[in-house]
Structure formats: structure tokens, C-alpha cells
Amino acid sequence: MSADETLFVTDSEIIRRLGVPEKAARAAIQELDRHRAFPPKDPLMGNRRYWPAVRAFFDRRNGVTIGSASHAIDGADRWQGQKSRGTRRA
């Protein structure tokens, strides 16, 4: 299992995966912990956080949802100024 597939991660690993400056990320994680908004550390797993829950937290925070209907393809797009074409007859 590669490091990026590890399920239980330290805060340092979370920061590395997020690609955020360490000082800002540590302050944000501490603030989120204070408000109990962030996935908690699991004492059974060496006080590490469950990565899929961390990822889901940031996905929700940034408006990413699974199965969002707003991105579903529902037919041909018509752009402003584009005329509708009639059906062709042979």
C-alpha cells in the first residue's frame, strides 16, 4: 500500500496531501478541532484521522457532492444566439 492509499493519517500527512502551507494548515486544523467540525483522531489507530472522512469534509466544504444532479447531461445544449435545427428529411 502506497503512502497516498493509507487510510489513517497524521495531521502532517493531511497537510502534505492538501498541499497547503504548514503554518496555515495547522492553525486551521486546530480551529476545526476546537469546534468539533473536523473528523476526530481515532485513539485505536494511534491518534490518526480517517483519510476518507477528511477528504469528504473538504469536498463538502468546497461544494463537491456525489451524484449532483446539476452536472448531469440532460440533452443538447443551446447557446445564446444558436438557432434550433429542424429535423432533416431525406
MODELLER restraints for C-alpha pairs under 7 A, 6 or more apart:
rsr = mdl.restraints
at = mdl.atoms
rsr.add(forms.Gaussian(group=physical.xy_distance, feature=features.Distance(at['CA:7:A'], at['CA:50:A']), mean=5.65, stdev=0.5))
rsr.add(forms.Gaussian(group=physical.xy_distance, feature=features.Distance(at['CA:7:A'], at['CA:51:A']), mean=5.16, stdev=0.5))
rsr.add(forms.Gaussian(group=physical.xy_distance, feature=features.Distance(at['CA:7:A'], at['CA:52:A']), mean=6.95, stdev=0.5))
rsr.add(forms.Gaussian(group=physical.xy_distance, feature=features.Distance(at['CA:8:A'], at['CA:48:A']), mean=5.38, stdev=0.5))
rsr.add(forms.Gaussian(group=physical.xy_distance, feature=features.Distance(at['CA:8:A'], at['CA:49:A']), mean=5.26, stdev=0.5))
rsr.add(forms.Gaussian(group=physical.xy_distance, feature=features.Distance(at['CA:8:A'], at['CA:50:A']), mean=4.58, stdev=0.5))
rsr.add(forms.Gaussian(group=physical.xy_distance, feature=features.Distance(at['CA:8:A'], at['CA:51:A']), mean=5.71, stdev=0.5))
rsr.add(forms.Gaussian(group=physical.xy_distance, feature=features.Distance(at['CA:9:A'], at['CA:48:A']), mean=5.06, stdev=0.5))
rsr.add(forms.Gaussian(group=physical.xy_distance, feature=features.Distance(at['CA:9:A'], at['CA:49:A']), mean=5.37, stdev=0.5))
rsr.add(forms.Gaussian(group=physical.xy_distance, feature=features.Distance(at['CA:9:A'], at['CA:50:A']), mean=6.50, stdev=0.5))
rsr.add(forms.Gaussian(group=physical.xy_distance, feature=features.Distance(at['CA:9:A'], at['CA:51:A']), mean=6.22, stdev=0.5))
rsr.add(forms.Gaussian(group=physical.xy_distance, feature=features.Distance(at['CA:10:A'], at['CA:48:A']), mean=5.01, stdev=0.5))
rsr.add(forms.Gaussian(group=physical.xy_distance, feature=features.Distance(at['CA:10:A'], at['CA:49:A']), mean=6.46, stdev=0.5))
rsr.add(forms.Gaussian(group=physical.xy_distance, feature=features.Distance(at['CA:15:A'], at['CA:22:A']), mean=6.41, stdev=0.5))
rsr.add(forms.Gaussian(group=physical.xy_distance, feature=features.Distance(at['CA:15:A'], at['CA:25:A']), mean=6.32, stdev=0.5))
rsr.add(forms.Gaussian(group=physical.xy_distance, feature=features.Distance(at['CA:32:A'], at['CA:38:A']), mean=5.37, stdev=0.5))
rsr.add(forms.Gaussian(group=physical.xy_distance, feature=features.Distance(at['CA:39:A'], at['CA:49:A']), mean=6.55, stdev=0.5))
rsr.add(forms.Gaussian(group=physical.xy_distance, feature=features.Distance(at['CA:39:A'], at['CA:53:A']), mean=6.17, stdev=0.5))
rsr.add(forms.Gaussian(group=physical.xy_distance, feature=features.Distance(at['CA:39:A'], at['CA:54:A']), mean=5.98, stdev=0.5))
rsr.add(forms.Gaussian(group=physical.xy_distance, feature=features.Distance(at['CA:40:A'], at['CA:49:A']), mean=6.06, stdev=0.5))
rsr.add(forms.Gaussian(group=physical.xy_distance, feature=features.Distance(at['CA:41:A'], at['CA:47:A']), mean=4.77, stdev=0.5))
rsr.add(forms.Gaussian(group=physical.xy_distance, feature=features.Distance(at['CA:41:A'], at['CA:48:A']), mean=4.90, stdev=0.5))
rsr.add(forms.Gaussian(group=physical.xy_distance, feature=features.Distance(at['CA:41:A'], at['CA:49:A']), mean=4.56, stdev=0.5))
rsr.add(forms.Gaussian(group=physical.xy_distance, feature=features.Distance(at['CA:42:A'], at['CA:48:A']), mean=5.56, stdev=0.5))
rsr.add(forms.Gaussian(group=physical.xy_distance, feature=features.Distance(at['CA:42:A'], at['CA:49:A']), mean=6.04, stdev=0.5))
rsr.add(forms.Gaussian(group=physical.xy_distance, feature=features.Distance(at['CA:59:A'], at['CA:65:A']), mean=6.95, stdev=0.5))
